[in-house]
């Protein structure tokens, strides 16, 4: 999955804000999806998680690793910015 460019990220924030639904609170991403959103390689997320120095906190369900969309979006927001 290719990384999102800045206009795609901005469009994602606008779509979430317009929806009025807090989908980010419960949506879980795969390692590949989270990496694409953050512009990182999946290997970087995996390596940092295993080194106990995560880029994002991981949620482990059974043996599957997932990342919260809300956590990923929080990393992408500029400091001091608030999105609905």
N, C-alpha and C positions, 0 to 999 in steps of 0.2 A: 504494500500500500504506500503510495508516494506521500511525501510530506505536504501539508497544506501551505499554500502561499499566504501572504499577509491579507490579501483581499478575500480569500476563502475563509480565513479565520475571522475577519471582521463580519463577513456575511453570516457565519455561524453564530456569533454573538448577537447579531441583530435578529436572526430567526428565533433564538431562544428568548430574547427579551420580548419580541412580539407575541410569542405563543402564550405568555402569561402562565404557563405551566412549568413547575419546577422539575423538569425532567432530569436536570443535572444531579439532583439529590439522590436519585436511585439508579441511574444508568451506569452500567459497568462496561468497561472497555477491555478488549484483549490487549496483550502486549503490543501487537502490531498496530492496532488502532491508536493506542496511547502514544506510541512512538511517532506515528505519522502526525498526530495532532501537535506534538511538542517539537517536531523537527529533529528527532533523535533516532538513532538506530535501535531496533528491538534489543540488540545485544547490549547496548549501554544500559537500558532499563533493567535487563536481567542481571548484568554484572553488578550494578550498583545495589540492587535488591539483595543479592547474595552476599555482598560485602558489608551489609548492615548500614549502608549509606545511601538510602534510596532517593531517587529524584522525586518519586511519588510513593506514598504509602500503598502497599499492595493489600488486596483482599484475596484470601485463599479460600476457595470453596471446593471441598473435596481435595483433589490434587490440582485444580485449575487456578491459575493466578489471574486476577483481574484488577483493574484500576478504576476508581470512581471518576466519572466525567467531571463532577464538581471540583475534585482536586486538581485535575488537569487544567480546567478552565481558570481556576484560581492562580495557577502558575503563569498563565498567559496574560492575565489582566495587568495593565500598568499599575505601578504603586499608587495607592490613593484613589483608584478608579473603582466605581461601584456600578455593576450591571444588574438589572432586575432579573 
